[in-house]
Amino acid sequence: MSPRQLLRSLPFAAILLVAACSESLDTTANCPTLCTDTRVVFRDTTFDIVQFDSAYSGFTGVGERWPAPGLPTGSGNSFLYESYLPLISRPDSVDVRQVLRFDTLPKTFSASDTTPITAVTGSRLLLVVDTSRSTIPAGPTTVSLYDIDDATVTDDTLPPLLAARFTPGRLITQRTFTRAEIDADTINGSGRLSIRALTITIPDSAMFRFIQARRARIGLQISSAGSASISIVAPSVNASNLVPRLQYDPSPDTAIVPWGVATRYTPVVSNAPERFRAQSLVLRDITPALNAGTLAAGGLIGTRSVMTVRIPRAFLDTINVVRASLDLTQRPQRTAPGARDGVRIRLRLGIAGPALGSDPRRLAEFLDPTLEAVQLPSLRLAAADSGVRSFDVGRALTVWRAQDPSLATNIILYGEGETFQEQRPEFYSRRDANPAVRPRLRVTYTLRREGAIP
Amino acid sequence: MSRFTLRGCIALGAAAVLGTTAVQGQGAISLQGFGYPPGQLTTRAASTGGTLGEFDQAAPLNPAALLNWGVAGAYLQYSPERRTTTLDGVATTNTVARFPVISVGLPLGQRYAFGISASTLLERNFSATTTTRQRIRTDSVTTTSVTDARGGMNDVRFAGAMQVRPWLRVGGALHVITGENRVNTVRVITADTGVRADSVTYGEIREPSSATFGGTGLSFGVEISPTRKLSFAGSARYGFGLRVDLNDTTSRNADLPSRLGGAVRWEVGGANLAARYSWEGWTAMRGLGAEASGVFDTREYGIGAEVPGPKIRGGQLLLRIGARRRDLPFGVGGLQPKEDGFGGGLGLPVGFGRAQLDVGLESASRSVPGLANVSERGLIMSFGFRLRT
């Protein structure tokens, strides 16, 4: 084709271009008369997927682990941490206290000024309270600090030994406050309206004694005329302005900054009890015993349930899952404390890994937020209610289907009000004699279509 | 709604890839089953009611017509359609772009010719969005389904022709069926107001699927000119197996539709008057699917004329007119649709006879006997560019 011919064909090409680039999309008007297969047929089926289930009690905080066990992080370490530590005083049933450990109290003015400390001022313990997870009465509430250190004892983590040291002779100090005082305090930049600061002044002589020993073991106890509980941010939380800290000023010279010493924790997976550098002590737990053969979640002393499930992979691989739920039949507890009040119950996933092994209690202890990257919806339940409760696990199925089938698949049922709400709904387990009330997976699905074939 | 899309531009740039691209569609009479058969007609043939299809060397119908190339040449066609479907008085308009025929002819001496062509046998491109309210367990939900279908079935023909006698030409061809349909459906389920949205999640249903076609057939054609002004042409295609592979995992088997057609052309005062009849056995495809709505054999009748127009610089302008009636192969609710077409066009010489631009405009009226509330009207523009060495 000559250049002239090519030039003459340009208008033609322009027509083509304009025509080819125009689109119009308006599709609904002619359906369903002229559209095939616009209806979606939802089907429903149930599976007995629970192979093992059991309830475990004695939890005093929502343990979390990041990332999943066995998965490397940028530093090569995995982190174990818990977000909150509870202090609970319920005269008729529960007494939970805490032990904070400080192993590296500096004995000099500063890191660069090695002048030995001879006296301190402004000594105090800084705590951060989450009021949304606390039950603080309007009347006076007291937090007491005890020196529970005993350098002569090698193992200072044994609960009976530690509990015995909460004696009047070891009392360091106390602070009494009201709910109004707590509510009036805020922490700049905390970003959470429910976060409040709680500062407890410590006698300077006691602090100087700790400094001389380079370490402190401080026991925390809450007391009130009635019931009281507070949740303090745990030492393992990665936020230096929120964790428990000891503060003291080593010199009247204003150029020397006061020390703020946090509890130290080791950011590696550890099975040792001191992994958090803090320790919950349950001095009294006379909450109602669990009914035999039931699952439960929640309570001041937390109860959690573990269910090991077997996923019907072969079936799931052939369908489109629309909705999947773990249906649990609630066992009513009409006479339990607070039976009519709602408490939020949630599921989390747990997959046995090298850090935790396959011990179901440890699976329940460390709830894994990583595997729950898509947080499963929760249900708000009252302990007195009964009937089938459908916990949505549609997103969990996506995780399960992708995981190594040789790994055990576990579901942990826990209460979000653990340690500050006494309600503890119960459910029938797979061990119940009546098959109709056992846990089961209910799947709503559609069959896969070959849309390319009309 | 009209908008400019990159896809459309890409379609034009990829014109060498036969079939249809840059298309949008919806539920339409012409989009049932495996799609719409453009008819394997050139712009020239379509402008004359399909009648010159058996004589047109660029059309992939009659291999004997290859000798009409005279010299080596090539042909490319673009045929966008503006389609308005009316259902219960409500009209919806789409635009579909097609590149239905590409062909190359290569004469060897005076007696032989060979050609390769690719043409659209069936075209299926649409996008459909539907919403339905349903119940899942005890919850009321709304399901929004978006379906995108792209692709079609193409006929690649390798043909040869021979001049047996001055009045007799014969030809044969091998047909290879290729192509693919990709259909992607995404269904999003949302809970209606009042459902416990905080405690229930619904999965999104994604259903991608593809169907890859493969098949073969043989065709034979003849063109007889008992007198200088009278010609007869006929062709037949015999279909062998036709297979569709679904998602590269399973397959279905049927037969390529056979076809039988004949036409007559009478030259009167320089004008060509022609008539054509064609039958195509689409029911051979029943094994592939689409049986639910009906798969039917089709008949097509057409009459048309090509008249010399005024001479313009570089050659003779040709005026064309024609009408045709045909059935469509894929039914609506078990009823077979009909299509009536009426159109015309021009043949514009370009480059002093070395090339020709065919421009056509055809109005197609489609209906479904038994469904009075449904009708469809298509306005098919057609541009064919014919180049001779």
Interface residues (C-beta under 8 A of the other chain):
Chain A: M1 S2 Q5 R8 S9 F12 I15 L16 L17 A19 A20 C21 S22 E23 S24 L25 D26 T27 T28 A29 N30 C31 P32 T33 L34 C35 T36 T38 R39 V40 F42 D44 N320 V321 V322 R323 A324 P377 S378 L379 S390 D392 G394 R395 T444 T446 R448 R449 E450 G451 A452 I453 P454
Chain B: M1 S2 R3 F4 T5 R7 G8 C9 A11 L12 A22 Q24 G25 Q26 G27 A28 I29 L31 Q32 G33 F34 Y78 P80 T85 L87 V90 T92 T93 N94 T95 A97 R124 F126 S127 A128 T129 T130 T131 T132 Q134 I136 R137 T143 S145 T147 A149 N181 R182 V183 N184 T185 R187 I189 D198 S199 V200 T201 Y202 G203 I205 R206 E207 P208 S209 S210 A211 V244 L246 N247 R252 L288 G289 A290 A292 S293 F330 V332 G333 V350 G351 R354 A355 L357 L371 N373 V374 M381 F383 F385 L387
